[in-house]
Structures are given as C-alpha cells and as structure tokens.
Amino acid sequence: MMVKALLKKVFDINTTRFKTGLLTVILVYLPIIFSVALHFFNSTDLTPSLKPINTEFIKKLGPFAVRVNVGMYIKNFPVFDLNKNSFVVDAVVWFEFNGDEIMLETIDKFSIDNGKIISKSPPDIRITGDHVLVKYNVLFELKTDLQFQKFPFEDHRFPIILSNDAVTPNEMYFMVDVTSFQLSPSLAPFGWKVRDLNVDAGYLPMMLDRQDKTKKTENPKALFIINFAKSSVRKTLIIFIPLYSAVLLSLLAFMMNVANTTGKISLAITAVTALLGYRFVIEQMMPQVSYFTTTDLIYLFLLIFSFLCFLAHLLLTRQYLTLTKQDSSAATDHIERTNSIIFIAMSLLLIAVTTYIILS
C-alpha cells in the first residue's frame, strides 16, 4: 500500500514533482539528440560525376592520347567563408608527362572550373630524360554549389575541378592518385576539420546542340575533393540555447498554479517576444540561401509552439476567472488537471518534432 501510494504521488500529473521530472527529461534528452546529429558526417553536397578514364576507354582513344599525371598541394585558404560561398585557395599544381609527346604550352592552358585564377607563377620545370615535371604556384578564387539544408548540422564536400579546355581526351587525359592530393598539416579553417580527401579523373561531355548529339565537346578534368567535418559546436550552441531557453519559459508557465494568472501570461508572452527578437540575431549567422534550413524549420516550429502555449494559457486563465466567480473548487481542480495534461502534451510534442527535424 505504501508503494502504491508513493507511485501515485510521484506520477500525479498535478504535482510540481512530476512536472519538474518531465522538464528534467527534456533538458537531458535535447542535448543527446543534438550530440547525435553533430557526431555523424552529414553532407548533401553534390560532386561532379566524371566519365572515367579506364583501360577500355584508353584503348578506344588510340596511341596518340597522352597520359598526364596531375596533383595538387594546398598550402592555405586566404579566404574561407562557407556562408558567403567565398573561397580563395593558395596551392601548388603539378603535372608529370612525357615531354616528347606533348608541349608545355598545352599543359600551361589549365583552368579551374567555377573559379578564376588570380595569379599563376612561371612554370618550375624539372627534366629527366624525356620525363618532365612542371609545377605552378597558383592562387585562385572558387565558387561552389554547397548545400545548407542541414545548417548548422551539415558537413561539406569541397570540390576543386582542374580542367584543360585546349585539348580533348583523344589528345590528352589526366590521371590522379589520392597520394598526389595533399594539404598543409597546419591547414585548419576555423570551425572545420579535414575528414578525408578524394580524387577522380576523367572527362565531362558538354552537349552543344540538344537535337544533334554529334555536336559536343569533351575536356580532360581532374577532381579533388576535401571532406570538411564540423570541429566546433559554438555556432550550434549560440543559435539553439537561446531558442530553447525561450521555449522553456512557455513550459515553466504550466508549472505555476492556475491562480497565478498574471505570472503565467507574462512568462508565455515573454517566450514569444524573445523568439521574435532573436530571429534578427540568427539571420546574421545563417548562410544566404533561398530554401529552408534545419534552423529555419526549428525556429518556425518553436515560434508556433510558444504561440500555442500562450493561447493555452489565455484560455485556461479565462476559464479560471469565469469559474472563480462561481466559487467552484471542483471546477478549479479540473482546470488544474487540464493545465497538467496540456503541459504533458506540449512537452511530448516538443521532443517528437525536434527529434524528427534534426534527425530526418
């Protein structure tokens, strides 16, 4: 009987102990969900799909196609701003080829797709017999098509496409190995860490006429991909701690006695106004994109959630003031229980929707 009485007391939804326990569960659960979302590599960035240069394709090219080994060493990112899609790369680009098969002037015509070479040093040439190794110090600006749907939980694939538009694969093709793509050990853009590197080589056909498939051009390309993972949770904390702190004010209002009408309404309206005001702060930290991000979805949900809590408090207060005139204690107990049921429902809604948005 004592155990039964204790359980009844603990799980009495009208008690402050029960509401405090549920609020504690929320405070423990939310950081776990955020930690899970931040732990795994999560990128929706698209990378170009090159037509591969394999053994079969090389046979089709014939004996006059020249193989050129290519590599890149990135020394620094003078500019690295993901949110503004602004990047400047300081790198060494090198080519290795047979000097009897292709001229240096042809190699020198390389370019960076979706980018602009700001400066390029004269070639540093080393010749051993017919073997030629040429290096360039290159500073180039790059524009990428990074995706921010998961902001700020997103990771990124950063592609660099080196191309030579002066030749076709029938004349020259690139070969690249993962060991030929290196980054300076001290390279660490703020808030990001290099997870791994990938490379690929091939060509991309470009159709010049949709109705005539013979009108197309093909150029050799080398693809260098840097997978960047988050190394800091600073921005995530700055965005979401104030948002959820404001929402908790709405839930705390349910823990007040229904008789405290002024306090309940004040807390509820404070949550709504705090969320509205903080939107201007969030906007300064978000990438400039036209679609909704995870942050936008969470913000809109929390704003609607807080507004629903505010409406619930208004209705409960109105009902309480109406019944107070009738001096009905039983009716007051009914309002208190309704208040507790709404608190439980809103708490579960907060957990469920937050989990769905972050992990979907």
RAWOGI-V769333 format. One record per pair of residues at least 12 apart in sequence whose C-alpha atoms are under 7 Angstrom apart, sorted by sequence separation. I is the first residue (numbers start at 1). J is the second residue. D is the distance in Angstrom with one decimal. If there is no record, write none. Layout:
<<I | J | D> <I | J | D>>
//
This chain:
<<77 | 89 | 4.8> <123 | 135 | 5.6> <124 | 136 | 6.4> <205 | 217 | 5.7> <206 | 218 | 6.3> <320 | 332 | 6.7> <76 | 89 | 6.2> <77 | 90 | 6.1> <123 | 136 | 5.3> <205 | 218 | 4.5> <76 | 90 | 5.2> <122 | 136 | 6.6> <204 | 218 | 5.8> <253 | 267 | 5.9> <75 | 90 | 5.6> <121 | 136 | 5.6> <203 | 218 | 6.3> <204 | 219 | 6.3> <253 | 268 | 6.5> <320 | 335 | 6.9> <74 | 90 | 6.1> <75 | 91 | 5.3> <120 | 136 | 6.5> <121 | 137 | 5.2> <203 | 219 | 5.5> <74 | 91 | 4.2> <120 | 137 | 5.8> <121 | 138 | 6.5> <203 | 220 | 4.6> <250 | 267 | 6.2> <73 | 91 | 5.5> <74 | 92 | 6.4> <120 | 138 | 4.6> <202 | 220 | 5.9> <203 | 221 | 5.2> <249 | 267 | 5.8> <250 | 268 | 4.8> <72 | 91 | 6.8> <73 | 92 | 5.0> <119 | 138 | 5.8> <120 | 139 | 6.5> <202 | 221 | 5.5> <249 | 268 | 6.5> <316 | 335 | 6.9> <72 | 92 | 5.6> <73 | 93 | 6.6> <119 | 139 | 5.2> <178 | 198 | 6.2> <201 | 221 | 5.8> <202 | 222 | 6.5> <72 | 93 | 4.6> <118 | 139 | 5.5> <119 | 140 | 6.8> <178 | 199 | 5.6> <201 | 222 | 4.4> <250 | 271 | 6.0> <71 | 93 | 6.0> <72 | 94 | 6.3> <117 | 139 | 6.1> <118 | 140 | 5.0> <177 | 199 | 6.7> <200 | 222 | 6.0> <201 | 223 | 5.9> <249 | 271 | 5.8> <71 | 94 | 5.4> <117 | 140 | 4.1> <118 | 141 | 6.7> <176 | 199 | 6.8> <200 | 223 | 5.0> <70 | 94 | 5.7> <71 | 95 | 6.6> <116 | 140 | 5.5> <117 | 141 | 6.3> <176 | 200 | 6.5> <199 | 223 | 5.5> <200 | 224 | 6.7> <247 | 271 | 5.9> <70 | 95 | 4.6> <115 | 140 | 6.8> <116 | 141 | 5.2> <176 | 201 | 6.1> <199 | 224 | 4.7> <246 | 271 | 4.7> <69 | 95 | 5.6> <70 | 96 | 6.3> <115 | 141 | 5.4> <116 | 142 | 6.6> <175 | 201 | 5.8> <198 | 224 | 6.1> <199 | 225 | 6.0> <68 | 95 | 6.5> <69 | 96 | 4.9> <115 | 142 | 4.2> <174 | 201 | 6.1> <198 | 225 | 5.0> <68 | 96 | 5.7> <69 | 97 | 6.4> <114 | 142 | 6.2> <115 | 143 | 5.8> <174 | 202 | 6.8> <197 | 225 | 5.8> <198 | 226 | 6.6> <246 | 274 | 6.3> <275 | 303 | 6.4> <68 | 97 | 4.9> <114 | 143 | 5.6> <197 | 226 | 4.9> <246 | 275 | 6.6> <67 | 97 | 6.7> <100 | 130 | 6.2> <114 | 144 | 7.0> <196 | 226 | 6.4> <197 | 227 | 6.2> <99 | 130 | 5.4> <196 | 227 | 5.5> <272 | 303 | 6.5> <98 | 130 | 5.6> <99 | 131 | 6.1> <194 | 226 | 6.9> <195 | 227 | 5.4> <243 | 275 | 6.4> <98 | 131 | 5.0> <99 | 132 | 5.7> <194 | 227 | 6.0> <195 | 228 | 5.6> <97 | 131 | 6.1> <98 | 132 | 6.0> <194 | 228 | 4.8> <195 | 229 | 5.9> <272 | 306 | 5.8> <66 | 101 | 6.6> <97 | 132 | 5.5> <193 | 228 | 5.6> <194 | 229 | 6.3> <271 | 306 | 6.4> <272 | 307 | 6.2> <96 | 132 | 5.7> <97 | 133 | 6.8> <192 | 228 | 6.1> <193 | 229 | 5.4> <96 | 133 | 4.6> <192 | 229 | 5.7> <193 | 230 | 6.3> <95 | 133 | 5.8> <96 | 134 | 6.6> <192 | 230 | 4.8> <193 | 231 | 5.6> <95 | 134 | 5.4> <191 | 230 | 6.1> <192 | 231 | 4.8> <94 | 134 | 5.6> <95 | 135 | 6.5> <191 | 231 | 5.2> <192 | 232 | 7.0> <94 | 135 | 4.3> <191 | 232 | 5.0> <268 | 309 | 6.7> <269 | 310 | 6.3> <93 | 135 | 5.7> <94 | 136 | 6.3> <268 | 310 | 5.0> <92 | 135 | 6.7> <93 | 136 | 5.3> <239 | 282 | 6.3> <92 | 136 | 5.6> <93 | 137 | 6.5> <92 | 137 | 4.6> <93 | 138 | 6.9> <265 | 310 | 6.9> <91 | 137 | 6.0> <92 | 138 | 6.0> <174 | 220 | 6.1> <176 | 222 | 6.9> <91 | 138 | 5.4> <173 | 220 | 5.2> <174 | 221 | 6.4> <90 | 138 | 6.0> <91 | 139 | 6.4> <113 | 161 | 5.5> <172 | 220 | 7.0> <174 | 222 | 6.3> <265 | 313 | 6.3> <90 | 139 | 4.6> <112 | 161 | 5.8> <113 | 162 | 6.4> <169 | 218 | 6.8> <264 | 313 | 6.7> <265 | 314 | 6.9> <89 | 139 | 5.7> <90 | 140 | 6.8> <112 | 162 | 4.8> <113 | 163 | 6.7> <168 | 218 | 5.5> <169 | 219 | 6.1> <89 | 140 | 5.4> <111 | 162 | 5.9> <112 | 163 | 6.0> <168 | 219 | 4.7> <169 | 220 | 5.6> <88 | 140 | 5.7> <89 | 141 | 6.4> <110 | 162 | 6.9> <111 | 163 | 5.3> <167 | 219 | 6.2> <168 | 220 | 6.3> <88 | 141 | 4.4> <110 | 163 | 5.6> <111 | 164 | 6.0> <87 | 141 | 5.8> <88 | 142 | 6.2> <110 | 164 | 4.4> <165 | 219 | 5.6> <87 | 142 | 5.3> <109 | 164 | 6.1> <164 | 219 | 6.2> <247 | 302 | 6.7> <86 | 142 | 6.9> <87 | 143 | 6.8> <163 | 219 | 6.9> <164 | 220 | 6.0> <250 | 306 | 6.1> <261 | 317 | 5.8> <298 | 354 | 7.0> <86 | 143 | 6.4> <109 | 166 | 6.6> <163 | 220 | 5.9> <164 | 221 | 6.8> <85 | 143 | 6.2> <163 | 221 | 4.4> <85 | 144 | 6.6> <162 | 221 | 5.6> <163 | 222 | 6.5> <247 | 306 | 6.1> <250 | 309 | 6.1> <106 | 166 | 7.0> <161 | 221 | 6.6> <162 | 222 | 5.1> <161 | 222 | 5.7> <162 | 223 | 6.4> <161 | 223 | 4.6> <160 | 223 | 5.8> <161 | 224 | 6.3> <294 | 357 | 6.8> <159 | 223 | 6.8> <160 | 224 | 5.1> <294 | 358 | 6.9> <159 | 224 | 5.7> <160 | 225 | 6.2> <159 | 225 | 4.4> <158 | 225 | 5.4> <159 | 226 | 6.5> <157 | 225 | 6.4> <158 | 226 | 5.0> <157 | 226 | 5.8> <158 | 227 | 6.2> <157 | 227 | 4.5> <156 | 227 | 5.9> <157 | 228 | 6.2> <156 | 228 | 5.2> <155 | 228 | 6.0> <156 | 229 | 6.7> <155 | 229 | 5.0> <155 | 230 | 6.2> <258 | 336 | 6.2> <152 | 236 | 6.1> <254 | 339 | 6.4> <254 | 340 | 6.9> <254 | 343 | 5.9> <251 | 343 | 6.7> <45 | 146 | 5.4> <45 | 147 | 5.2> <44 | 147 | 6.0> <65 | 169 | 6.9> <70 | 174 | 6.5> <65 | 170 | 5.1> <66 | 171 | 6.0> <67 | 172 | 6.0> <68 | 173 | 6.1> <69 | 174 | 5.8> <70 | 175 | 6.2> <71 | 176 | 6.4> <65 | 171 | 4.4> <66 | 172 | 4.5> <67 | 173 | 5.4> <68 | 174 | 5.0> <69 | 175 | 4.8> <70 | 176 | 5.5> <64 | 171 | 6.3> <65 | 172 | 5.0> <66 | 173 | 6.3> <67 | 174 | 6.1> <68 | 175 | 6.1> <69 | 176 | 5.8> <67 | 175 | 6.9> <72 | 180 | 6.4> <73 | 181 | 5.9> <74 | 182 | 6.5> <75 | 183 | 6.4> <61 | 170 | 5.3> <71 | 180 | 4.7> <72 | 181 | 5.0> <73 | 182 | 4.8> <74 | 183 | 4.8> <75 | 184 | 5.2> <80 | 189 | 6.8> <71 | 181 | 5.6> <72 | 182 | 6.4> <73 | 183 | 5.6> <74 | 184 | 6.1> <43 | 154 | 5.7> <45 | 156 | 6.3> <76 | 187 | 6.2> <42 | 154 | 5.5> <43 | 155 | 4.8> <45 | 157 | 5.9> <47 | 159 | 6.6> <42 | 155 | 5.2> <43 | 156 | 5.3> <41 | 155 | 6.1> <43 | 157 | 6.8> <38 | 153 | 5.7> <37 | 153 | 6.5> <151 | 293 | 5.8> <149 | 292 | 6.6> <150 | 293 | 5.7> <151 | 294 | 5.7> <152 | 295 | 7.0> <149 | 293 | 4.3> <150 | 294 | 5.0> <151 | 295 | 6.2> <148 | 293 | 6.4> <149 | 294 | 6.1> <53 | 201 | 6.8> <52 | 201 | 6.5> <53 | 202 | 5.0> <52 | 202 | 4.6> <50 | 201 | 6.9> <51 | 202 | 5.2> <52 | 203 | 6.9> <50 | 202 | 5.3> <51 | 203 | 5.2> <50 | 203 | 5.5> <51 | 204 | 6.0> <50 | 204 | 5.6> <41 | 229 | 6.5> <83 | 286 | 6.8> <84 | 287 | 6.5> <83 | 287 | 4.2> <84 | 288 | 6.8> <83 | 288 | 6.7> <19 | 255 | 6.6> <16 | 255 | 6.5> <37 | 358 | 6.7> <14 | 336 | 6.9> <33 | 355 | 6.7> <37 | 359 | 6.4> <14 | 337 | 6.0> <14 | 340 | 5.8> <13 | 340 | 6.0>>
//
